Amino acid sequence: MSEDLVELSAAFSRSMRRLRADFFASPAEIQRAETMARLAAAPFRGALAEAEPRSLEGPGERAAFWINIYNACVSLSLVELGIRENILLRADFFIRTVIELGGFGFSLDAIENGILRGNRRPRAWPLRPFGSGDPRRALCLAGPERRLCFALNKGAVSSPSLRVFSAVRLEAELDEAERDFAAGHFVPDAAAKRLRCSRIYAWARKDIGAFWLGESAYRGWKTRYEDFVWRASGEASSEASSEGAGQGPSETPPEERGAGFAGAATGRGAPSGVAGGGHSGAPEEGP
């Protein structure tokens, strides 16, 4: 049953979230942490290796499933690799194979940019994740969907909050993820005509489209981006200050893996109570 697969992905995400929280709450030796991670993930890895993702019905089930798998694998990777500091010091964090599913191997990059973003090129990278003969292309969502960048937790202090998604309530849950992140990371100052926001809004500009930074309400305003802190986090973005100062490394990843799968035209504007605006000139992007 396809519903069982979505529930399996949700259980995987919850279990890895607990593992991740325990790892950060009680420091353990790297070797012991790796053993803990492998033992905790073994039942899920076994079940997912035999799963058939093509049985998922409709974009809701498919999106909820793959978002949960992504977030679970981020949490698992932090513990498995013993990462408590700057995630980017582990150069292969986003490109190493993290899960086998339905007979195929997937990295975090393959899940995000391949499956969830509809096989779109990551920024500053010329190739799509899946080539023309790659059978994984059959699993890709239409993408991109503008709110996904607020649903994916990349394991860093400045990431959106870690959540578990369901197929039944996916639309409401994506709206909530977008709204909650904006409440702390999209802050307009009408008097000064300035806007302070997370770099995620610039990184995902192509997917977000006319929303947020693309809104006409703030045309001509000055935009200041928060430093994106890549220090590993035990939970969510609430750990990061709004300024991003004093939080550890705050660089842009070389491959700019920050874009989410957000962008499908849904007819929604900025969430109620939060102004969603543009800025003067092109969005700031990493190298």
C-alpha positions as CSV (number, residue, x, y, z in Angstrom):
1,M,0.0,0.0,0.0
2,S,1.3,3.4,-0.9
3,E,0.0,4.9,2.3
4,D,2.2,2.5,4.2
5,L,5.3,3.8,2.4
6,V,4.5,7.4,3.4
7,E,4.0,6.2,7.0
8,L,7.3,4.3,6.8
9,S,9.1,7.5,5.7
10,A,7.4,9.4,8.6
11,A,8.5,6.8,11.1
12,F,12.1,6.9,9.7
13,S,12.2,10.7,10.0
14,R,10.9,10.6,13.6
15,S,13.3,7.9,14.6
16,M,16.3,9.7,13.1
17,R,15.2,13.0,14.7
18,R,15.3,11.3,18.1
19,L,18.7,9.7,17.3
20,R,20.1,13.1,16.3
21,A,18.7,14.8,19.4
22,D,20.3,12.2,21.6
23,F,23.6,12.5,19.8
24,F,23.8,16.2,20.4
25,A,22.5,16.0,24.0
26,S,25.1,13.4,25.2
27,P,28.4,13.6,23.4
28,A,29.7,10.1,22.4
29,E,32.8,8.9,20.7
30,I,32.6,9.1,16.9
31,Q,32.9,5.3,16.5
32,R,30.2,4.7,19.0
33,A,27.9,7.3,17.4
34,E,28.4,5.6,14.0
35,T,27.4,2.2,15.5
36,M,24.4,3.7,17.1
37,A,23.3,5.2,13.8
38,R,23.7,2.1,11.8
39,L,21.8,0.0,14.4
40,A,18.9,2.5,14.6
41,A,18.7,2.9,10.8
42,A,19.0,-0.8,9.9
43,P,15.3,-1.7,10.0
44,F,14.4,1.3,7.9
45,R,17.2,0.8,5.4
46,G,16.1,-2.8,5.0
47,A,12.5,-2.0,4.4
48,L,13.2,0.9,2.1
49,A,15.7,-1.2,0.0
50,E,12.7,-3.5,-0.9
51,A,10.2,-0.7,-1.3
52,E,8.7,0.3,-4.6
53,P,8.5,4.1,-4.8
54,R,6.7,3.9,-8.1
55,S,3.6,2.7,-6.2
56,L,3.2,6.1,-4.5
57,E,0.0,7.7,-5.8
58,G,-0.2,11.3,-6.8
59,P,2.2,14.2,-6.1
60,G,1.0,14.5,-2.4
61,E,2.2,11.1,-1.4
62,R,5.3,11.3,-3.5
63,A,6.4,14.7,-2.1
64,A,5.6,13.8,1.6
65,F,7.5,10.5,1.2
66,W,10.7,12.0,-0.4
67,I,10.7,15.1,2.0
68,N,10.6,12.7,5.0
69,I,13.3,10.5,3.5
70,Y,15.5,13.5,2.9
71,N,15.1,14.9,6.4
72,A,15.7,11.5,7.9
73,C,18.9,10.9,5.9
74,V,20.2,14.3,7.0
75,S,19.7,13.5,10.7
76,L,21.2,10.0,10.1
77,S,24.2,11.4,8.3
78,L,25.0,13.8,11.1
79,V,25.2,11.0,13.6
80,E,26.7,8.4,11.3
81,L,29.6,10.8,10.3
82,G,29.9,12.2,13.8
83,I,29.4,15.8,12.7
84,R,28.9,18.4,15.4
85,E,30.7,21.4,13.8
86,N,30.6,22.8,10.3
87,I,28.8,20.4,7.9
88,L,30.7,21.7,4.9
89,L,33.9,20.4,6.3
90,R,32.6,17.0,5.2
91,A,32.9,17.7,1.4
92,D,30.8,14.7,0.4
93,F,27.9,15.3,2.9
94,F,25.3,16.1,0.2
95,I,26.7,13.8,-2.6
96,R,27.5,10.5,-0.9
97,T,25.0,7.7,-1.2
98,V,22.8,7.8,2.0
99,I,20.0,5.4,1.2
100,E,19.1,2.6,-1.2
101,L,15.5,2.6,-2.2
102,G,13.7,0.4,-4.7
103,G,17.0,-0.9,-6.1
104,F,18.6,2.5,-6.5
105,G,21.1,4.5,-4.5
106,F,20.4,8.1,-3.6
107,S,22.4,11.0,-2.2
108,L,20.9,14.0,-0.5
109,D,21.6,16.0,-3.7
110,A,19.9,13.3,-5.8
111,I,16.8,13.4,-3.6
112,E,16.6,17.2,-3.5
113,N,17.6,18.3,-7.0
114,G,16.8,15.1,-8.8
115,I,13.6,13.8,-7.3
116,L,12.0,16.8,-5.5
117,R,13.0,19.6,-7.9
118,G,12.2,17.6,-11.0
119,N,15.8,16.9,-12.0
120,R,16.8,20.5,-12.0
121,R,20.5,21.6,-12.1
122,P,21.8,22.8,-8.7
123,R,23.2,26.3,-8.8
124,A,26.7,26.8,-10.0
125,W,26.7,23.2,-11.4
126,P,26.2,22.5,-15.1
127,L,24.7,19.0,-14.9
128,R,21.4,17.6,-13.9
129,P,21.5,14.9,-11.2
130,F,20.1,12.2,-13.5
131,G,21.3,11.8,-17.0
132,S,19.1,10.9,-20.0
133,G,19.5,7.1,-19.4
134,D,19.1,7.1,-15.6
135,P,16.1,5.0,-14.6
136,R,15.7,7.2,-11.5
137,R,14.2,9.9,-13.8
138,A,11.0,8.0,-13.7
139,L,10.7,8.9,-10.0
140,C,11.1,12.6,-10.4
141,L,8.3,15.0,-9.3
142,A,7.2,17.7,-11.8
143,G,8.8,20.3,-9.5
144,P,9.8,22.8,-8.6
145,E,7.4,23.6,-5.7
146,R,8.2,26.9,-4.1
147,R,7.6,25.9,-0.5
148,L,10.0,22.9,-0.4
149,C,13.0,25.0,0.5
150,F,11.2,25.7,3.8
151,A,10.5,21.9,4.3
152,L,14.0,20.6,3.9
153,N,16.2,20.6,7.0
154,K,19.9,20.5,5.9
155,G,21.2,19.8,9.4
156,A,22.5,23.3,9.9
157,V,21.7,25.8,12.6
158,S,20.2,28.2,10.0
159,S,18.0,25.5,8.3
160,P,14.2,25.5,8.5
161,S,12.8,23.5,11.4
162,L,12.8,19.8,11.2
163,R,9.3,18.5,10.5
164,V,7.5,15.3,9.5
165,F,5.1,15.5,6.6
166,S,1.9,13.6,5.7
167,A,0.2,13.1,2.3
168,V,-3.2,14.0,3.7
169,R,-2.2,17.4,5.2
170,L,0.8,18.2,2.9
171,E,-0.6,21.5,1.6
172,A,-1.3,22.8,5.1
173,E,2.0,21.5,6.4
174,L,4.0,23.2,3.6
175,D,2.1,26.5,4.2
176,E,2.9,26.2,7.9
177,A,6.6,25.5,7.2
178,E,6.8,28.5,4.9
179,R,5.0,30.8,7.3
180,D,6.9,29.8,10.4
181,F,10.3,30.2,8.7
182,A,9.3,33.7,7.4
183,A,8.2,34.8,10.9
184,G,11.8,34.7,12.1
185,H,13.7,35.1,8.8
186,F,11.8,37.5,6.6
187,V,11.7,40.8,8.5
188,P,10.7,44.1,6.8
189,D,11.4,47.5,8.2
190,A,8.9,49.9,6.6
191,A,10.3,53.0,8.1
192,A,13.8,52.4,6.8
193,K,12.7,50.6,3.7
194,R,14.9,47.7,4.5
195,L,14.4,44.0,4.4
196,R,16.4,41.4,6.4
197,C,16.0,37.8,5.4
198,S,17.6,34.4,5.3
199,R,19.9,33.6,2.3
200,I,17.5,30.8,1.5
201,Y,15.2,33.3,-0.1
202,A,18.0,34.3,-2.5
203,W,19.3,30.7,-3.1
204,A,15.8,29.5,-4.0
205,R,14.8,32.6,-5.9
206,K,14.5,30.7,-9.2
207,D,12.0,28.2,-7.6
208,I,10.2,30.7,-5.5
209,G,9.6,33.0,-8.4
210,A,7.3,36.0,-7.9
211,F,6.8,35.3,-4.2
212,W,8.7,36.8,-1.3
213,L,11.7,38.6,-2.9
214,G,9.8,38.8,-6.1
215,E,6.9,40.8,-4.6
216,S,6.5,44.3,-5.9
217,A,5.6,45.7,-2.4
218,Y,9.3,46.1,-1.5
219,R,10.7,47.1,-4.9
220,G,13.6,49.5,-4.3
221,W,14.1,48.4,-0.7
222,K,17.6,47.5,0.6
223,T,17.9,43.8,1.4
224,R,20.4,42.4,3.9
225,Y,20.8,38.7,4.1
226,E,21.5,36.9,7.3
227,D,24.6,34.8,7.5
228,F,23.8,31.2,6.9
229,V,25.3,29.2,9.8
230,W,26.5,25.8,8.6
231,R,27.3,24.5,12.1
232,A,25.5,21.2,12.7
233,S,22.3,21.5,14.8
234,G,20.6,19.0,17.1
235,E,17.2,20.1,15.9
236,A,16.1,23.2,14.0
237,S,16.6,26.8,12.9
238,S,15.3,28.2,16.2
239,E,18.8,27.8,17.6
240,A,20.1,30.5,15.2
241,S,19.9,34.1,16.1
242,S,18.2,36.4,13.6
243,E,21.5,38.1,12.9
244,G,23.5,34.8,12.6
245,A,26.3,36.4,14.5
246,G,28.6,34.4,16.8
247,Q,27.1,31.1,15.7
248,G,30.1,29.5,14.0
249,P,30.9,29.1,10.3
250,S,28.5,31.0,8.0
251,E,29.7,30.4,4.5
252,T,27.8,29.6,1.3
253,P,28.3,26.0,0.2
254,P,30.5,25.7,-2.9
255,E,27.9,23.8,-4.8
256,E,25.0,26.1,-3.6
257,R,22.8,23.2,-2.5
258,G,20.5,25.7,-0.8
259,A,17.7,25.7,-3.4
260,G,14.6,23.9,-2.5
261,F,11.8,22.5,-4.6
262,A,9.5,25.4,-4.0
263,G,7.8,27.2,-6.9
264,A,4.8,25.5,-8.4
265,A,2.2,28.2,-9.0
266,T,-0.4,27.7,-6.4
267,G,-2.0,31.1,-6.5
268,R,-0.9,31.8,-2.9
269,G,0.8,35.0,-2.0
270,A,2.9,35.7,1.1
271,P,1.5,34.1,4.2
272,S,-1.0,36.3,6.1
273,G,0.6,38.7,8.5
274,V,4.0,38.5,6.9
275,A,5.0,40.9,4.1
276,G,6.6,39.2,1.2
277,G,8.7,41.6,-0.8
278,G,11.2,42.1,-3.5
279,H,14.5,44.0,-3.4
280,S,16.5,46.4,-5.5
281,G,18.6,44.6,-8.1
282,A,19.5,40.9,-8.5
283,P,19.4,38.6,-5.5
284,E,22.7,38.1,-3.8
285,E,24.1,34.6,-4.5
286,G,27.0,32.7,-3.3
287,P,30.1,32.0,-5.4
